[in-house]
Amino acid sequence: MPLAMSYVPWQFWGQTCDLEKALQCGTIFPELNKPFLGKRGVVR
């Protein structure tokens, strides 16, 4: 019996952010930039 299984979707190379924005966001890929929106994903 397996202990765990993972699902990792294929990552495609797309657009990239400029260096300054990438350092602020923590990623060079805009589609991976998921800012914190508040309590449980609810926009206030």
mmJSON file of the N, C-alpha and C atoms, coordinates in Angstrom:
{"data_MODEL":{"atom_site":{
"group_PDB":["ATOM","ATOM","ATOM","ATOM","ATOM","ATOM","ATOM","ATOM","ATOM","ATOM","ATOM","ATOM","ATOM","ATOM","ATOM","ATOM","ATOM","ATOM","ATOM","ATOM","ATOM","ATOM","ATOM","ATOM","ATOM","ATOM","ATOM","ATOM","ATOM","ATOM","ATOM","ATOM","ATOM","ATOM","ATOM","ATOM","ATOM","ATOM","ATOM","ATOM","ATOM","ATOM","ATOM","ATOM","ATOM","ATOM","ATOM","ATOM","ATOM","ATOM","ATOM","ATOM","ATOM","ATOM","ATOM","ATOM","ATOM","ATOM","ATOM","ATOM","ATOM","ATOM","ATOM","ATOM","ATOM","ATOM","ATOM","ATOM","ATOM","ATOM","ATOM","ATOM","ATOM","ATOM","ATOM","ATOM","ATOM","ATOM","ATOM","ATOM","ATOM","ATOM","ATOM","ATOM","ATOM","ATOM","ATOM","ATOM","ATOM","ATOM","ATOM","ATOM","ATOM","ATOM","ATOM","ATOM","ATOM","ATOM","ATOM","ATOM","ATOM","ATOM","ATOM","ATOM","ATOM","ATOM","ATOM","ATOM","ATOM","ATOM","ATOM","ATOM","ATOM","ATOM","ATOM","ATOM","ATOM","ATOM","ATOM","ATOM","ATOM","ATOM","ATOM","ATOM","ATOM","ATOM","ATOM","ATOM","ATOM","ATOM","ATOM","ATOM"],
"id":[1,2,3,4,5,6,7,8,9,10,11,12,13,14,15,16,17,18,19,20,21,22,23,24,25,26,27,28,29,30,31,32,33,34,35,36,37,38,39,40,41,42,43,44,45,46,47,48,49,50,51,52,53,54,55,56,57,58,59,60,61,62,63,64,65,66,67,68,69,70,71,72,73,74,75,76,77,78,79,80,81,82,83,84,85,86,87,88,89,90,91,92,93,94,95,96,97,98,99,100,101,102,103,104,105,106,107,108,109,110,111,112,113,114,115,116,117,118,119,120,121,122,123,124,125,126,127,128,129,130,131,132],
"type_symbol":["N","C","C","N","C","C","N","C","C","N","C","C","N","C","C","N","C","C","N","C","C","N","C","C","N","C","C","N","C","C","N","C","C","N","C","C","N","C","C","N","C","C","N","C","C","N","C","C","N","C","C","N","C","C","N","C","C","N","C","C","N","C","C","N","C","C","N","C","C","N","C","C","N","C","C","N","C","C","N","C","C","N","C","C","N","C","C","N","C","C","N","C","C","N","C","C","N","C","C","N","C","C","N","C","C","N","C","C","N","C","C","N","C","C","N","C","C","N","C","C","N","C","C","N","C","C","N","C","C","N","C","C"],
"label_atom_id":["N","CA","C","N","CA","C","N","CA","C","N","CA","C","N","CA","C","N","CA","C","N","CA","C","N","CA","C","N","CA","C","N","CA","C","N","CA","C","N","CA","C","N","CA","C","N","CA","C","N","CA","C","N","CA","C","N","CA","C","N","CA","C","N","CA","C","N","CA","C","N","CA","C","N","CA","C","N","CA","C","N","CA","C","N","CA","C","N","CA","C","N","CA","C","N","CA","C","N","CA","C","N","CA","C","N","CA","C","N","CA","C","N","CA","C","N","CA","C","N","CA","C","N","CA","C","N","CA","C","N","CA","C","N","CA","C","N","CA","C","N","CA","C","N","CA","C","N","CA","C","N","CA","C"],
"label_alt_id":[null,null,null,null,null,null,null,null,null,null,null,null,null,null,null,null,null,null,null,null,null,null,null,null,null,null,null,null,null,null,null,null,null,null,null,null,null,null,null,null,null,null,null,null,null,null,null,null,null,null,null,null,null,null,null,null,null,null,null,null,null,null,null,null,null,null,null,null,null,null,null,null,null,null,null,null,null,null,null,null,null,null,null,null,null,null,null,null,null,null,null,null,null,null,null,null,null,null,null,null,null,null,null,null,null,null,null,null,null,null,null,null,null,null,null,null,null,null,null,null,null,null,null,null,null,null,null,null,null,null,null,null],
"label_comp_id":["MET","MET","MET","PRO","PRO","PRO","LEU","LEU","LEU","ALA","ALA","ALA","MET","MET","MET","SER","SER","SER","TYR","TYR","TYR","VAL","VAL","VAL","PRO","PRO","PRO","TRP","TRP","TRP","GLN","GLN","GLN","PHE","PHE","PHE","TRP","TRP","TRP","GLY","GLY","GLY","GLN","GLN","GLN","THR","THR","THR","CYS","CYS","CYS","ASP","ASP","ASP","LEU","LEU","LEU","GLU","GLU","GLU","LYS","LYS","LYS","ALA","ALA","ALA","LEU","LEU","LEU","GLN","GLN","GLN","CYS","CYS","CYS","GLY","GLY","GLY","THR","THR","THR","ILE","ILE","ILE","PHE","PHE","PHE","PRO","PRO","PRO","GLU","GLU","GLU","LEU","LEU","LEU","ASN","ASN","ASN","LYS","LYS","LYS","PRO","PRO","PRO","PHE","PHE","PHE","LEU","LEU","LEU","GLY","GLY","GLY","LYS","LYS","LYS","ARG","ARG","ARG","GLY","GLY","GLY","VAL","VAL","VAL","VAL","VAL","VAL","ARG","ARG","ARG"],
"label_asym_id":["A","A","A","A","A","A","A","A","A","A","A","A","A","A","A","A","A","A","A","A","A","A","A","A","A","A","A","A","A","A","A","A","A","A","A","A","A","A","A","A","A","A","A","A","A","A","A","A","A","A","A","A","A","A","A","A","A","A","A","A","A","A","A","A","A","A","A","A","A","A","A","A","A","A","A","A","A","A","A","A","A","A","A","A","A","A","A","A","A","A","A","A","A","A","A","A","A","A","A","A","A","A","A","A","A","A","A","A","A","A","A","A","A","A","A","A","A","A","A","A","A","A","A","A","A","A","A","A","A","A","A","A"],
"label_entity_id":["1","1","1","1","1","1","1","1","1","1","1","1","1","1","1","1","1","1","1","1","1","1","1","1","1","1","1","1","1","1","1","1","1","1","1","1","1","1","1","1","1","1","1","1","1","1","1","1","1","1","1","1","1","1","1","1","1","1","1","1","1","1","1","1","1","1","1","1","1","1","1","1","1","1","1","1","1","1","1","1","1","1","1","1","1","1","1","1","1","1","1","1","1","1","1","1","1","1","1","1","1","1","1","1","1","1","1","1","1","1","1","1","1","1","1","1","1","1","1","1","1","1","1","1","1","1","1","1","1","1","1","1"],
"label_seq_id":[1,1,1,2,2,2,3,3,3,4,4,4,5,5,5,6,6,6,7,7,7,8,8,8,9,9,9,10,10,10,11,11,11,12,12,12,13,13,13,14,14,14,15,15,15,16,16,16,17,17,17,18,18,18,19,19,19,20,20,20,21,21,21,22,22,22,23,23,23,24,24,24,25,25,25,26,26,26,27,27,27,28,28,28,29,29,29,30,30,30,31,31,31,32,32,32,33,33,33,34,34,34,35,35,35,36,36,36,37,37,37,38,38,38,39,39,39,40,40,40,41,41,41,42,42,42,43,43,43,44,44,44],
"pdbx_PDB_ins_code":[null,null,null,null,null,null,null,null,null,null,null,null,null,null,null,null,null,null,null,null,null,null,null,null,null,null,null,null,null,null,null,null,null,null,null,null,null,null,null,null,null,null,null,null,null,null,null,null,null,null,null,null,null,null,null,null,null,null,null,null,null,null,null,null,null,null,null,null,null,null,null,null,null,null,null,null,null,null,null,null,null,null,null,null,null,null,null,null,null,null,null,null,null,null,null,null,null,null,null,null,null,null,null,null,null,null,null,null,null,null,null,null,null,null,null,null,null,null,null,null,null,null,null,null,null,null,null,null,null,null,null,null],
"Cartn_x":[0.849,0.0,0.9,0.693,1.524,1.191,2.216,2.036,1.328,1.714,1.104,1.275,0.467,0.595,0.616,1.34,1.39,0.861,0.387,-0.045,0.688,1.501,2.266,1.961,1.177,0.86,2.097,2.113,3.238,3.335,4.5,4.722,5.26,4.542,4.991,5.74,6.783,7.545,6.752,6.302,5.5,6.202,5.418,5.978,6.721,7.643,8.361,8.254,8.331,8.305,9.688,9.721,11.021,11.635,12.923,13.657,13.113,12.811,12.329,11.002,10.064,8.766,8.919,9.796,10.019,10.55,11.437,11.963,10.89,9.981,8.888,7.891,7.595,6.584,7.133,8.43,9.019,8.999,8.62,8.615,8.799,9.41,9.558,8.373,7.497,6.356,5.083,4.462,3.255,2.099,1.989,0.882,1.046,2.24,2.458,2.352,2.136,2.008,0.593,0.44,-0.861,-0.822,-1.124,-1.048,-2.126,-1.848,-2.794,-3.973,-5.187,-6.377,-7.194,-6.797,-7.551,-8.002,-8.992,-9.464,-10.089,-9.503,-10.011,-10.308,-9.481,-9.62,-10.748,-11.359,-12.455,-11.874,-12.214,-11.742,-12.585,-11.924,-12.66,-12.636],
"Cartn_y":[-1.17,0.0,1.242,2.156,3.358,4.291,4.932,5.871,7.143,7.628,8.851,8.885,9.693,9.902,11.405,11.82,13.249,13.499,14.705,15.148,16.444,16.438,17.62,17.918,18.968,19.289,19.754,19.525,19.907,21.425,21.964,23.408,23.82,24.693,25.196,26.502,26.708,27.944,29.016,30.029,31.093,32.428,33.455,34.786,34.866,35.807,36.032,37.501,37.745,39.11,39.732,41.074,41.722,41.465,41.68,41.299,41.967,43.257,43.965,43.392,43.176,42.613,41.173,40.405,39.019,38.943,39.843,39.852,40.245,41.126,41.521,40.382,39.657,38.593,37.267,37.033,35.764,34.718,35.103,34.186,34.976,34.346,35.021,34.748,33.826,33.447,34.129,35.003,35.707,34.765,33.633,32.717,32.017,32.061,31.484,32.522,33.769,34.834,34.799,34.232,34.101,34.848,36.154,36.929,36.509,36.744,36.437,37.387,36.866,37.686,37.918,37.355,37.544,36.216,36.264,35.081,34.072,32.919,31.783,32.129,32.955,33.27,34.221,34.843,35.778,37.17,37.792,39.147,40.131,41.017,42.007,43.345],
"Cartn_z":[0.0,0.0,0.0,-0.963,-0.997,0.17,0.689,1.789,1.321,0.143,-0.387,-1.898,-2.536,-3.974,-4.213,-5.224,-5.528,-6.932,-7.124,-8.448,-8.741,-9.769,-10.148,-11.607,-11.872,-13.266,-14.016,-15.311,-16.146,-16.21,-15.93,-15.957,-17.313,-17.996,-19.284,-19.093,-19.901,-19.839,-20.563,-19.841,-20.43,-20.295,-20.092,-19.912,-18.585,-18.5,-17.25,-16.866,-15.573,-15.053,-15.187,-15.135,-15.084,-13.703,-13.574,-12.369,-11.114,-11.169,-9.98,-9.484,-10.398,-10.016,-9.532,-10.17,-9.764,-8.337,-7.969,-6.603,-5.596,-5.973,-5.083,-4.891,-5.972,-5.938,-5.434,-5.622,-5.221,-6.315,-7.533,-8.667,-9.954,-10.948,-12.239,-13.152,-12.757,-13.585,-13.083,-13.892,-13.445,-13.083,-13.756,-13.451,-12.102,-11.521,-10.196,-9.087,-9.436,-8.449,-7.889,-6.716,-6.066,-4.738,-4.748,-3.508,-2.51,-1.239,-0.174,-0.268,-0.353,-0.555,0.707,1.799,3.031,3.605,4.44,5.146,4.187,4.106,3.327,1.873,1.262,-0.15,-0.499,0.502,0.265,0.054,-1.056,-1.327,-0.532,0.188,0.994,0.344],
"occupancy":[1.0,1.0,1.0,1.0,1.0,1.0,1.0,1.0,1.0,1.0,1.0,1.0,1.0,1.0,1.0,1.0,1.0,1.0,1.0,1.0,1.0,1.0,1.0,1.0,1.0,1.0,1.0,1.0,1.0,1.0,1.0,1.0,1.0,1.0,1.0,1.0,1.0,1.0,1.0,1.0,1.0,1.0,1.0,1.0,1.0,1.0,1.0,1.0,1.0,1.0,1.0,1.0,1.0,1.0,1.0,1.0,1.0,1.0,1.0,1.0,1.0,1.0,1.0,1.0,1.0,1.0,1.0,1.0,1.0,1.0,1.0,1.0,1.0,1.0,1.0,1.0,1.0,1.0,1.0,1.0,1.0,1.0,1.0,1.0,1.0,1.0,1.0,1.0,1.0,1.0,1.0,1.0,1.0,1.0,1.0,1.0,1.0,1.0,1.0,1.0,1.0,1.0,1.0,1.0,1.0,1.0,1.0,1.0,1.0,1.0,1.0,1.0,1.0,1.0,1.0,1.0,1.0,1.0,1.0,1.0,1.0,1.0,1.0,1.0,1.0,1.0,1.0,1.0,1.0,1.0,1.0,1.0],
"B_iso_or_equiv":[0.0,0.0,0.0,0.0,0.0,0.0,0.0,0.0,0.0,0.0,0.0,0.0,0.0,0.0,0.0,0.0,0.0,0.0,0.0,0.0,0.0,0.0,0.0,0.0,0.0,0.0,0.0,0.0,0.0,0.0,0.0,0.0,0.0,0.0,0.0,0.0,0.0,0.0,0.0,0.0,0.0,0.0,0.0,0.0,0.0,0.0,0.0,0.0,0.0,0.0,0.0,0.0,0.0,0.0,0.0,0.0,0.0,0.0,0.0,0.0,0.0,0.0,0.0,0.0,0.0,0.0,0.0,0.0,0.0,0.0,0.0,0.0,0.0,0.0,0.0,0.0,0.0,0.0,0.0,0.0,0.0,0.0,0.0,0.0,0.0,0.0,0.0,0.0,0.0,0.0,0.0,0.0,0.0,0.0,0.0,0.0,0.0,0.0,0.0,0.0,0.0,0.0,0.0,0.0,0.0,0.0,0.0,0.0,0.0,0.0,0.0,0.0,0.0,0.0,0.0,0.0,0.0,0.0,0.0,0.0,0.0,0.0,0.0,0.0,0.0,0.0,0.0,0.0,0.0,0.0,0.0,0.0],
"pdbx_formal_charge":[null,null,null,null,null,null,null,null,null,null,null,null,null,null,null,null,null,null,null,null,null,null,null,null,null,null,null,null,null,null,null,null,null,null,null,null,null,null,null,null,null,null,null,null,null,null,null,null,null,null,null,null,null,null,null,null,null,null,null,null,null,null,null,null,null,null,null,null,null,null,null,null,null,null,null,null,null,null,null,null,null,null,null,null,null,null,null,null,null,null,null,null,null,null,null,null,null,null,null,null,null,null,null,null,null,null,null,null,null,null,null,null,null,null,null,null,null,null,null,null,null,null,null,null,null,null,null,null,null,null,null,null],
"auth_seq_id":[1,1,1,2,2,2,3,3,3,4,4,4,5,5,5,6,6,6,7,7,7,8,8,8,9,9,9,10,10,10,11,11,11,12,12,12,13,13,13,14,14,14,15,15,15,16,16,16,17,17,17,18,18,18,19,19,19,20,20,20,21,21,21,22,22,22,23,23,23,24,24,24,25,25,25,26,26,26,27,27,27,28,28,28,29,29,29,30,30,30,31,31,31,32,32,32,33,33,33,34,34,34,35,35,35,36,36,36,37,37,37,38,38,38,39,39,39,40,40,40,41,41,41,42,42,42,43,43,43,44,44,44],
"auth_comp_id":["MET","MET","MET","PRO","PRO","PRO","LEU","LEU","LEU","ALA","ALA","ALA","MET","MET","MET","SER","SER","SER","TYR","TYR","TYR","VAL","VAL","VAL","PRO","PRO","PRO","TRP","TRP","TRP","GLN","GLN","GLN","PHE","PHE","PHE","TRP","TRP","TRP","GLY","GLY","GLY","GLN","GLN","GLN","THR","THR","THR","CYS","CYS","CYS","ASP","ASP","ASP","LEU","LEU","LEU","GLU","GLU","GLU","LYS","LYS","LYS","ALA","ALA","ALA","LEU","LEU","LEU","GLN","GLN","GLN","CYS","CYS","CYS","GLY","GLY","GLY","THR","THR","THR","ILE","ILE","ILE","PHE","PHE","PHE","PRO","PRO","PRO","GLU","GLU","GLU","LEU","LEU","LEU","ASN","ASN","ASN","LYS","LYS","LYS","PRO","PRO","PRO","PHE","PHE","PHE","LEU","LEU","LEU","GLY","GLY","GLY","LYS","LYS","LYS","ARG","ARG","ARG","GLY","GLY","GLY","VAL","VAL","VAL","VAL","VAL","VAL","ARG","ARG","ARG"],
"auth_asym_id":["A","A","A","A","A","A","A","A","A","A","A","A","A","A","A","A","A","A","A","A","A","A","A","A","A","A","A","A","A","A","A","A","A","A","A","A","A","A","A","A","A","A","A","A","A","A","A","A","A","A","A","A","A","A","A","A","A","A","A","A","A","A","A","A","A","A","A","A","A","A","A","A","A","A","A","A","A","A","A","A","A","A","A","A","A","A","A","A","A","A","A","A","A","A","A","A","A","A","A","A","A","A","A","A","A","A","A","A","A","A","A","A","A","A","A","A","A","A","A","A","A","A","A","A","A","A","A","A","A","A","A","A"],
"auth_atom_id":["N","CA","C","N","CA","C","N","CA","C","N","CA","C","N","CA","C","N","CA","C","N","CA","C","N","CA","C","N","CA","C","N","CA","C","N","CA","C","N","CA","C","N","CA","C","N","CA","C","N","CA","C","N","CA","C","N","CA","C","N","CA","C","N","CA","C","N","CA","C","N","CA","C","N","CA","C","N","CA","C","N","CA","C","N","CA","C","N","CA","C","N","CA","C","N","CA","C","N","CA","C","N","CA","C","N","CA","C","N","CA","C","N","CA","C","N","CA","C","N","CA","C","N","CA","C","N","CA","C","N","CA","C","N","CA","C","N","CA","C","N","CA","C","N","CA","C","N","CA","C","N","CA","C"],
"pdbx_PDB_model_num":[1,1,1,1,1,1,1,1,1,1,1,1,1,1,1,1,1,1,1,1,1,1,1,1,1,1,1,1,1,1,1,1,1,1,1,1,1,1,1,1,1,1,1,1,1,1,1,1,1,1,1,1,1,1,1,1,1,1,1,1,1,1,1,1,1,1,1,1,1,1,1,1,1,1,1,1,1,1,1,1,1,1,1,1,1,1,1,1,1,1,1,1,1,1,1,1,1,1,1,1,1,1,1,1,1,1,1,1,1,1,1,1,1,1,1,1,1,1,1,1,1,1,1,1,1,1,1,1,1,1,1,1]
}}}
